[in-house]
Amino acid sequence: MNYELFIAKRIIASKQYKSSISAPIIKIAIIAISLGIIVMMIAIATGFGLQQKIREKISGFNGHIQITNFDNNNSEITVSPITKNQDFYPKFDNIKGINNIQIFATKGGIIRTPTDFEGIIFKGVGSDYNWSFFKEYLVEGDIPNYKEEISNDVLISKEISNRLNINLGDSFNILFVKDPPTKAPWLRVVKAVGIYSTGFQEFDENFVIADIRHIQKMNKWSDNEVGGFEVLINDFNEINVKSSEVYSETASTLNSQSIIEKYPGIFEWISLFDNNIYLIIVIMILVAGINMITALLVLILERTQMIGILKALGSANVSIRKIFLYNAAYLVLKGLFWGNIIGLSILFIQKYFGLITLNPETYYVNEAPVYIDFGYIVLLNIGTLLLCLLMLIIPTVIISKINPSSSIKFE
């Protein structure tokens, strides 16, 4: 029989324990544990969620890796075409973890309405395009179909729709400058069959998604010439490795670039979230640990007579320390239990109802995104429990200093 655990249970269940001087201090310690785990869960869920959403939106407009002609010089506008007849298209035979390879081309244009005009990036895509990203953020209409003959249907953003007063089903003009620019511009009449809103204003206010055959025709390219290829990978954590593998598998005349290399400023900014998360975790565990140390010290001083009696009966210091550590573990687990209930409730409410909104101009999202993974929640709970118990070993050292003869008389 584990008599240390038995005595710890009796202490916890006793009425005296619940009405003692240490009771309010113990409650404060439990609340501190609960608040600590709530804050840590929210910090991790929102921090990782924001990173994931921003990565998802950038890759939705650009793919994870882009393969283009070196002459394009990292420009958003396609300058020189490349042929579709590549060894890696439509599939990389020597690289695993590739989800899709899709063609694209871009061209600068100006949307002209009877009252307004605005510059845009006309992005052409083909029948191999993965529409899953835009399906998620589609607010009106449908995804265009570019599988058969050339289509005038386009996908525009809610931002462009509101600013230029273009509604679902409306036809409008887009002008494209010819080369040389002295010639009359190209005019394309297109129809808005779908409206999307990602909340990433840097892209929403610029991109119109259209049939790539319009760009091929205006640029006088053949059917086999495209602006480049977008490579989608299965695991974003492997993007640097896959980017190097893709680069080694492409011809010397081509350039491959990951979105991390293309938008270094954004990715450096979101990487700072990790430092904030680690700092919050350290502070919360320290606060919770200090509160538990205080509660345990009060509990030990309150049970001085009991400690003296147990020593007089032959109990070793280690056994008595175990009793109080079992007691402390119960308090920590109780705090973790309520903290997880409240924390998960807050996270699920935010996930499904989006009560907390953010400024998309600053954070690139309309509402605070939440990433819930029970793996990190379990690790967070286990880590908090172990670190708190390690911190609580220190105050139990006072037990070895207690003298049985004087402690029995202690009041």
C-alpha angles and dihedrals in degrees: 000000000000098000093181090060090044093055091044090055091049091051092050093047096046120108090222089060091054095048099037128115090259093056097091091043090052091050090052090051091051091049090049090053091048094048090045095055091043093053092044093049092048092047093051096041095048095038094051090038092056092047091049095048095048091048090047093052096047091048090046090063098034110020119237094278128019125207113200143149115283088235091069089073095206091301122154087226119073111239107169124028128224128207123260089222096095128142090235096051127126089003140013104231095191100042124075126201096046113138101185144344115210135178123236143166132189134208133179116244145163123234109217124195129171090267108021146028133197138178118246142171110248105210115196120203134177141222091282093062118126106229097183093106095052092043088060093052099036109125100173138017128357142299111269120246117230099168099102131032122348111295132210092202115116139182116230132182127251086241092060091040093056097041096048098030093239111155132195110289094019120133118220141171128255119191123207125193115239126221111273093035092219089080122086111275125254114259122208123184108206136175127227105230096162139026122204133187120194097164089234096120095186088067102025094061093051114033127086112177114217146152111297090219089075090061092044090053096045093046091045092238124154122247089261095055120091138166094245147295131278116211119205117199130200099230120039091198088069095052096112092049093046091046090057091047092049091049091053091050096052129082121267090248091061131075125211122197133177121224088248088062093042096050104027095155094059094046093047088052096051091045087065088068088074091061091050091050093050091048092051092049092051093048094047094048091048092050092047092045094050091050090050091048090053092048093048093049090052090047092051093048090048090053097045093121091050090050090051092050092049090050091048089053090054104264114153122234090246092057093049091048088053090056092058093041089054087050092049092047089056091053093048092048090049090052091047092049095055092038091055093047093051095037095050090046091055092047095049092047090053092044095054103028103029096215094164111068129194135203106260091205089064105028102025090232133086096220137021105275119220127210112195118190117163089207094069091039091057092046091048092052094046092046093049092049094049095044092048091050091048089052090048093057088075098063092046088067086080088071091069089056094057114104114217097218095051096036094057088060091044115122 
